[in-house]
Amino acid sequence: MAEVDDQLEIKFRLNDGSDIGPKAFPDATTVAALKETVISQWPREKENGPRTVKEVKLISAGKVLDNNKTVKDYRSPVSTLVDSVTTMHVIIQPLLTEKEKKPKDGDPKMNKCVCSIM
């Protein structure tokens, strides 16, 4: 029975409502490894899939998960119930290229003071 307690059933909910999984992960699995799983199992028919771990954010119980923590760190009391599956939401944030990061000259979004003191 200890084997079952040391694993967590997780499914990954994508932004269109579809799921990847569920799949059992050992408690020692890092969040970065979970993100690698999402990337490798991303549905091929979906456009704009993630390419790197940095593009993927996982959210569970309202918290953005840290890459260095493990599944055990984010385990909730509900996950100990028999046949329970934890849902983690997947957010994709494509990385900006250097060209996109640089502000354009005359960009109105630049932080400029337009205050007038009277």
Buried (B, 14 or more C-beta within 10 A) or exposed (E): EEEEEBBBBBEBBBEEEEEBBBBBBEEEBBBBBBBBBBBEEBEEEEEEBBEEBEBBBBBBEEEEBEBEEBBEEBBEEEBEEEEEBBBBBBEBEEEEEEEEEEEEEEEEEEEEEEEEEE
